[in-house]
Amino acid sequence: MSNGRLSPAPGLAGGQFLVRMASSSREETRKFVARALRAVGSSTILTFSNDGLEVVAALPAAEAAELIDVVENWLTPESAAGSRRRTR
């Protein structure tokens, strides 16, 4: 809480910004997004993976498919169990 306002839940820094960037018509911009996702791809923190899935969904299908290993890490039961423990 800051200045009497609730702060957003900690997630992927700039998650909504990355969603907009992932929708860009510029391939260079979308490649930057993919690199950013790979940089946090090993995170099992639930808010990171939720935001990251939104970003991947905004990419063109062929580019999103290149991130399947990152998405798989977020969706595996082992990762999900670890992230629930960390966010409580």
VEXROVEX-790573 format. One record per atom (N, C-alpha, C, O): residue number from 1; x, y, z. Coordinates in steps of 0.001 Angstrom, whole numbers, padded with zeros to 6 digits. Layout:
N
+-----+---------+---------+---------+
! seq !    east !   north !      up !
+-----+---------+---------+---------+
! NUM !       X !       Y !       Z !
...
+-----+---------+---------+---------+
END
This chain:
88
+-----+---------+---------+---------+
! seq !    east !   north !      up !
+-----+---------+---------+---------+
!   1 !  000849 ! -001173 !  000000 !
!   1 !  000000 !  000000 !  000000 !
!   1 !  000895 !  001237 !  000000 !
!   1 !  001859 !  001320 !  000761 !
!   2 !  000572 !  002167 ! -000840 !
!   2 !  001371 !  003376 ! -000960 !
!   2 !  000439 !  004561 ! -001150 !
!   2 ! -000445 !  004514 ! -002006 !
!   3 !  000615 !  005618 ! -000375 !
!   3 ! -000230 !  006808 ! -000461 !
!   3 ! -001711 !  006469 ! -000334 !
!   3 ! -002550 !  007090 ! -000988 !
!   4 ! -002040 !  005476 !  000515 !
!   4 ! -003433 !  005110 !  000699 !
!   4 ! -004019 !  004279 ! -000425 !
!   4 ! -005210 !  003967 ! -000401 !
!   5 ! -003210 !  003913 ! -001408 !
!   5 ! -003692 !  003112 ! -002533 !
!   5 ! -003060 !  001740 ! -002487 !
!   5 ! -001924 !  001572 ! -002044 !
!   6 ! -003803 !  000777 ! -002947 !
!   6 ! -003257 ! -000573 ! -003027 !
!   6 ! -002286 ! -000650 ! -004187 !
!   6 ! -002555 ! -000130 ! -005270 !
!   7 ! -001172 ! -001291 ! -003962 !
!   7 ! -000195 ! -001500 ! -005032 !
!   7 ! -000582 ! -002753 ! -005795 !
!   7 ! -001168 ! -003671 ! -005221 !
!   8 ! -000262 ! -002804 ! -007083 !
!   8 ! -000552 ! -004022 ! -007832 !
!   8 !  000264 ! -005187 ! -007286 !
!   8 !  001337 ! -004995 ! -006716 !
!   9 ! -000252 ! -006384 ! -007466 !
!   9 !  000482 ! -007578 ! -007040 !
!   9 !  001791 ! -007641 ! -007800 !
!   9 !  001839 ! -007285 ! -008978 !
!  10 !  002862 ! -008091 ! -007142 !
!  10 !  004129 ! -008182 ! -007850 !
!  10 !  004029 ! -009231 ! -008947 !
!  10 !  003650 ! -010373 ! -008687 !
!  11 !  004356 ! -008861 ! -010124 !
!  11 !  004308 ! -009780 ! -011250 !
!  11 !  005479 ! -009486 ! -012157 !
!  11 !  006512 ! -008973 ! -011727 !
!  12 !  005305 ! -009808 ! -013376 !
!  12 !  006320 ! -009533 ! -014368 !
!  12 !  006367 ! -008024 ! -014547 !
!  12 !  005389 ! -007411 ! -014975 !
!  13 !  007504 ! -007429 ! -014220 !
!  13 !  007626 ! -005974 ! -014317 !
!  13 !  007222 ! -005521 ! -015714 !
!  13 !  007772 ! -005990 ! -016710 !
!  14 !  006277 ! -004623 ! -015779 !
!  14 !  005838 ! -004131 ! -017075 !
!  14 !  005039 ! -005142 ! -017865 !
!  14 !  005024 ! -005088 ! -019095 !
!  15 !  004370 ! -006069 ! -017186 !
!  15 !  003630 ! -007136 ! -017867 !
!  15 !  002684 ! -006630 ! -018934 !
!  15 !  002690 ! -007141 ! -020053 !
!  16 !  001865 ! -005633 ! -018613 !
!  16 !  000912 ! -005116 ! -019600 !
!  16 !  001635 ! -004380 ! -020725 !
!  16 !  001193 ! -004403 ! -021873 !
!  17 !  002729 ! -003739 ! -020396 !
!  17 !  003537 ! -003091 ! -021430 !
!  17 !  004073 ! -004148 ! -022397 !
!  17 !  004056 ! -003952 ! -023612 !
!  18 !  004552 ! -005275 ! -021845 !
!  18 !  005067 ! -006349 ! -022703 !
!  18 !  003965 ! -006968 ! -023555 !
!  18 !  004224 ! -007396 ! -024680 !
!  19 !  002745 ! -007021 ! -023038 !
!  19 !  001614 ! -007517 ! -023839 !
!  19 !  001429 ! -006609 ! -025054 !
!  19 !  001249 ! -007094 ! -026171 !
!  20 !  001473 ! -005309 ! -024840 !
!  20 !  001335 ! -004369 ! -025964 !
!  20 !  002495 ! -004521 ! -026943 !
!  20 !  002299 ! -004483 ! -028158 !
!  21 !  003707 ! -004695 ! -026408 !
!  21 !  004873 ! -004862 ! -027281 !
!  21 !  004774 ! -006165 ! -028079 !
!  21 !  005174 ! -006212 ! -029242 !
!  22 !  004247 ! -007212 ! -027462 !
!  22 !  004101 ! -008499 ! -028137 !
!  22 !  003123 ! -008410 ! -029302 !
!  22 !  003194 ! -009205 ! -030239 !
!  23 !  002227 ! -007459 ! -029242 !
!  23 !  001249 ! -007249 ! -030314 !
!  23 !  001776 ! -006350 ! -031423 !
!  23 !  001066 ! -006082 ! -032392 !
!  24 !  002993 ! -005888 ! -031296 !
!  24 !  003577 ! -004957 ! -032259 !
!  24 !  003698 ! -005577 ! -033644 !
!  24 !  003869 ! -006788 ! -033786 !
!  25 !  003610 ! -004753 ! -034633 !
!  25 !  003824 ! -005218 ! -036008 !
!  25 !  005317 ! -005314 ! -036326 !
!  25 !  005697 ! -005862 ! -037360 !
!  26 !  006156 ! -004786 ! -035446 !
!  26 !  007606 ! -004813 ! -035663 !
!  26 !  008216 ! -006090 ! -035098 !
!  26 !  008129 ! -006352 ! -033898 !
!  27 !  008824 ! -006869 ! -035959 !
!  27 !  009446 ! -008121 ! -035539 !
!  27 !  010542 ! -007875 ! -034497 !
!  27 !  010676 ! -008644 ! -033546 !
!  28 !  011311 ! -006825 ! -034670 !
!  28 !  012394 ! -006508 ! -033733 !
!  28 !  011853 ! -006304 ! -032311 !
!  28 !  012462 ! -006745 ! -031336 !
!  29 !  010722 ! -005641 ! -032214 !
!  29 !  010093 ! -005413 ! -030913 !
!  29 !  009655 ! -006733 ! -030289 !
!  29 !  009868 ! -006966 ! -029099 !
!  30 !  009046 ! -007589 ! -031092 !
!  30 !  008577 ! -008882 ! -030584 !
!  30 !  009745 ! -009773 ! -030176 !
!  30 !  009620 ! -010553 ! -029232 !
!  31 !  010873 ! -009672 ! -030867 !
!  31 !  012061 ! -010452 ! -030483 !
!  31 !  012580 ! -009984 ! -029119 !
!  31 !  013034 ! -010795 ! -028312 !
!  32 !  012510 ! -008689 ! -028869 !
!  32 !  012894 ! -008160 ! -027555 !
!  32 !  012001 ! -008773 ! -026468 !
!  32 !  012481 ! -009151 ! -025400 !
!  33 !  010711 ! -008865 ! -026752 !
!  33 !  009764 ! -009447 ! -025798 !
!  33 !  010137 ! -010904 ! -025512 !
!  33 !  010143 ! -011330 ! -024357 !
!  34 !  010443 ! -011655 ! -026552 !
!  34 !  010817 ! -013069 ! -026372 !
!  34 !  012070 ! -013190 ! -025510 !
!  34 !  012153 ! -014075 ! -024658 !
!  35 !  013044 ! -012309 ! -025726 !
!  35 !  014258 ! -012344 ! -024897 !
!  35 !  013924 ! -012027 ! -023439 !
!  35 !  014468 ! -012648 ! -022527 !
!  36 !  013042 ! -011075 ! -023224 !
!  36 !  012644 ! -010720 ! -021851 !
!  36 !  011957 ! -011901 ! -021167 !
!  36 !  012204 ! -012169 ! -019991 !
!  37 !  011096 ! -012605 ! -021901 !
!  37 !  010420 ! -013766 ! -021324 !
!  37 !  011410 ! -014876 ! -020992 !
!  37 !  011295 ! -015529 ! -019955 !
!  38 !  012366 ! -015084 ! -021862 !
!  38 !  013379 ! -016116 ! -021582 !
!  38 !  014199 ! -015751 ! -020336 !
!  38 !  014630 ! -016629 ! -019588 !
!  39 !  014405 ! -014453 ! -020128 !
!  39 !  015186 ! -014010 ! -018967 !
!  39 !  014486 ! -014345 ! -017655 !
!  39 !  015153 ! -014582 ! -016647 !
!  40 !  013164 ! -014370 ! -017648 !
!  40 !  012418 ! -014714 ! -016432 !
!  40 !  011756 ! -016080 ! -016549 !
!  40 !  010971 ! -016475 ! -015687 !
!  41 !  012076 ! -016788 ! -017608 !
!  41 !  011411 ! -018053 ! -017909 !
!  41 !  011579 ! -019133 ! -016879 !
!  41 !  010732 ! -020020 ! -016783 !
!  42 !  012632 ! -019093 ! -016109 !
!  42 !  012833 ! -020136 ! -015103 !
!  42 !  012133 ! -019799 ! -013787 !
!  42 !  012162 ! -020596 ! -012849 !
!  43 !  011514 ! -018640 ! -013712 !
!  43 !  010819 ! -018255 ! -012490 !
!  43 !  009594 ! -019131 ! -012278 !
!  43 !  008861 ! -019429 ! -013222 !
!  44 !  009379 ! -019537 ! -011045 !
!  44 !  008182 ! -020299 ! -010710 !
!  44 !  007235 ! -019472 ! -009851 !
!  44 !  006306 ! -020017 ! -009255 !
!  45 !  007458 ! -018179 ! -009782 !
!  45 !  006567 ! -017300 ! -009029 !
!  45 !  005281 ! -017145 ! -009837 !
!  45 !  005316 ! -016733 ! -010997 !
!  46 !  004170 ! -017471 ! -009230 !
!  46 !  002896 ! -017544 ! -009922 !
!  46 !  002546 ! -016279 ! -010693 !
!  46 !  002065 ! -016370 ! -011823 !
!  47 !  002773 ! -015102 ! -010116 !
!  47 !  002410 ! -013876 ! -010823 !
!  47 !  003272 ! -013665 ! -012064 !
!  47 !  002797 ! -013106 ! -013052 !
!  48 !  004534 ! -014102 ! -012029 !
!  48 !  005374 ! -014012 ! -013226 !
!  48 !  004800 ! -014872 ! -014332 !
!  48 !  004672 ! -014427 ! -015473 !
!  49 !  004454 ! -016109 ! -013993 !
!  49 !  003975 ! -017017 ! -015026 !
!  49 !  002622 ! -016571 ! -015577 !
!  49 !  002378 ! -016692 ! -016777 !
!  50 !  001742 ! -016058 ! -014723 !
!  50 !  000450 ! -015583 ! -015219 !
!  50 !  000638 ! -014424 ! -016189 !
!  50 !  000051 ! -014420 ! -017271 !
!  51 !  001443 ! -013451 ! -015814 !
!  51 !  001707 ! -012324 ! -016706 !
!  51 !  002405 ! -012793 ! -017976 !
!  51 !  002083 ! -012351 ! -019079 !
!  52 !  003367 ! -013696 ! -017801 !
!  52 !  004103 ! -014204 ! -018952 !
!  52 !  003213 ! -014921 ! -019946 !
!  52 !  003407 ! -014795 ! -021154 !
!  53 !  002239 ! -015672 ! -019456 !
!  53 !  001316 ! -016370 ! -020355 !
!  53 !  000496 ! -015375 ! -021174 !
!  53 !  000224 ! -015615 ! -022350 !
!  54 !  000107 ! -014274 ! -020566 !
!  54 ! -000611 ! -013232 ! -021304 !
!  54 !  000259 ! -012661 ! -022419 !
!  54 ! -000215 ! -012417 ! -023529 !
!  55 !  001528 ! -012454 ! -022114 !
!  55 !  002453 ! -011899 ! -023103 !
!  55 !  002631 ! -012880 ! -024257 !
!  55 !  002568 ! -012488 ! -025422 !
!  56 !  002852 ! -014153 ! -023937 !
!  56 !  003026 ! -015172 ! -024980 !
!  56 !  001778 ! -015243 ! -025852 !
!  56 !  001884 ! -015374 ! -027072 !
!  57 !  000610 ! -015158 ! -025249 !
!  57 ! -000642 ! -015227 ! -026007 !
!  57 ! -000792 ! -014059 ! -026979 !
!  57 ! -001490 ! -014178 ! -027986 !
!  58 ! -000150 ! -012945 ! -026691 !
!  58 ! -000242 ! -011775 ! -027572 !
!  58 !  000700 ! -011854 ! -028768 !
!  58 !  000550 ! -011100 ! -029729 !
!  59 !  001668 ! -012762 ! -028713 !
!  59 !  002605 ! -012921 ! -029830 !
!  59 !  001940 ! -013662 ! -030984 !
!  59 !  000981 ! -014403 ! -030769 !
!  60 !  002437 ! -013471 ! -032209 !
!  60 !  001967 ! -014297 ! -033323 !
!  60 !  002242 ! -015772 ! -033001 !
!  60 !  003222 ! -016089 ! -032326 !
!  61 !  001389 ! -016658 ! -033478 !
!  61 !  001458 ! -018081 ! -033116 !
!  61 !  002839 ! -018697 ! -033336 !
!  61 !  003333 ! -019424 ! -032473 !
!  62 !  003457 ! -018423 ! -034456 !
!  62 !  004768 ! -019029 ! -034756 !
!  62 !  005828 ! -018574 ! -033754 !
!  62 !  006688 ! -019365 ! -033366 !
!  63 !  005776 ! -017322 ! -033336 !
!  63 !  006744 ! -016804 ! -032373 !
!  63 !  006431 ! -017313 ! -030961 !
!  63 !  007344 ! -017587 ! -030182 !
!  64 !  005158 ! -017435 ! -030640 !
!  64 !  004774 ! -017991 ! -029344 !
!  64 !  005223 ! -019447 ! -029247 !
!  64 !  005641 ! -019895 ! -028179 !
!  65 !  005142 ! -020183 ! -030341 !
!  65 !  005539 ! -021593 ! -030350 !
!  65 !  007013 ! -021757 ! -030008 !
!  65 !  007406 ! -022781 ! -029449 !
!  66 !  007831 ! -020766 ! -030336 !
!  66 !  009259 ! -020825 ! -030015 !
!  66 !  009516 ! -020712 ! -028519 !
!  66 !  010624 ! -020984 ! -028057 !
!  67 !  008507 ! -020315 ! -027766 !
!  67 !  008641 ! -020156 ! -026315 !
!  67 !  007980 ! -021299 ! -025552 !
!  67 !  007733 ! -021181 ! -024352 !
!  68 !  007695 ! -022396 ! -026233 !
!  68 !  006986 ! -023508 ! -025602 !
!  68 !  007731 ! -024037 ! -024383 !
!  68 !  007099 ! -024449 ! -023410 !
!  69 !  009054 ! -024033 ! -024417 !
!  69 !  009812 ! -024523 ! -023259 !
!  69 !  009615 ! -023625 ! -022046 !
!  69 !  009557 ! -024112 ! -020917 !
!  70 !  009511 ! -022330 ! -022268 !
!  70 !  009277 ! -021381 ! -021181 !
!  70 !  007873 ! -021609 ! -020600 !
!  70 !  007697 ! -021682 ! -019384 !
!  71 !  006891 ! -021717 ! -021481 !
!  71 !  005513 ! -021938 ! -021052 !
!  71 !  005391 ! -023275 ! -020322 !
!  71 !  004718 ! -023369 ! -019296 !
!  72 !  006032 ! -024285 ! -020845 !
!  72 !  005984 ! -025598 ! -020207 !
!  72 !  006525 ! -025526 ! -018780 !
!  72 !  005971 ! -026147 ! -017873 !
!  73 !  007598 ! -024775 ! -018583 !
!  73 !  008149 ! -024606 ! -017239 !
!  73 !  007123 ! -023983 ! -016300 !
!  73 !  007016 ! -024383 ! -015141 !
!  74 !  006375 ! -023011 ! -016792 !
!  74 !  005378 ! -022355 ! -015957 !
!  74 !  004188 ! -023263 ! -015653 !
!  74 !  003549 ! -023125 ! -014611 !
!  75 !  003896 ! -024180 ! -016554 !
!  75 !  002690 ! -024993 ! -016411 !
!  75 !  002902 ! -026366 ! -015787 !
!  75 !  001928 ! -027069 ! -015518 !
!  76 !  004126 ! -026757 ! -015556 !
!  76 !  004357 ! -028082 ! -014981 !
!  76 !  003883 ! -028097 ! -013534 !
!  76 !  003982 ! -027090 ! -012834 !
!  77 !  003373 ! -029232 ! -013090 !
!  77 !  002890 ! -029304 ! -011705 !
!  77 !  003969 ! -028945 ! -010685 !
!  77 !  003665 ! -028325 ! -009666 !
!  78 !  005214 ! -029320 ! -010938 !
!  78 !  006286 ! -028999 ! -009996 !
!  78 !  006438 ! -027489 ! -009857 !
!  78 !  006615 ! -026980 ! -008750 !
!  79 !  006370 ! -026776 ! -010968 !
!  79 !  006502 ! -025319 ! -010926 !
!  79 !  005314 ! -024694 ! -010224 !
!  79 !  005471 ! -023777 ! -009418 !
!  80 !  004133 ! -025187 ! -010528 !
!  80 !  002924 ! -024617 ! -009919 !
!  80 !  002952 ! -024810 ! -008407 !
!  80 !  002600 ! -023891 ! -007668 !
!  81 !  003359 ! -025971 ! -007937 !
!  81 !  003413 ! -026220 ! -006498 !
!  81 !  004416 ! -025289 ! -005830 !
!  81 !  004138 ! -024746 ! -004761 !
!  82 !  005558 ! -025104 ! -006438 !
!  82 !  006584 ! -024223 ! -005871 !
!  82 !  006125 ! -022791 ! -005834 !
!  82 !  006417 ! -022075 ! -004876 !
!  83 !  005411 ! -022352 ! -006856 !
!  83 !  004995 ! -020955 ! -006897 !
!  83 !  003918 ! -020679 ! -005868 !
!  83 !  003883 ! -019585 ! -005305 !
!  84 !  003035 ! -021633 ! -005601 !
!  84 !  002002 ! -021407 ! -004580 !
!  84 !  002640 ! -021237 ! -003207 !
!  84 !  002189 ! -020423 ! -002402 !
!  85 !  003687 ! -022004 ! -002947 !
!  85 !  004358 ! -021866 ! -001652 !
!  85 !  005019 ! -020501 ! -001526 !
!  85 !  005014 ! -019919 ! -000441 !
!  86 !  005578 ! -019986 ! -002591 !
!  86 !  006315 ! -018711 ! -002530 !
!  86 !  005426 ! -017498 ! -002450 !
!  86 !  005850 ! -016472 ! -001919 !
!  87 !  004177 ! -017573 ! -002970 !
!  87 !  003334 ! -016385 ! -003008 !
!  87 !  002424 ! -016273 ! -001792 !
!  87 !  001689 ! -015294 ! -001666 !
!  88 !  002458 ! -017245 ! -000906 !
!  88 !  001593 ! -017175 !  000291 !
!  88 !  002267 ! -016420 !  001380 !
!  88 !  001700 ! -016256 !  002460 !
+-----+---------+---------+---------+
END
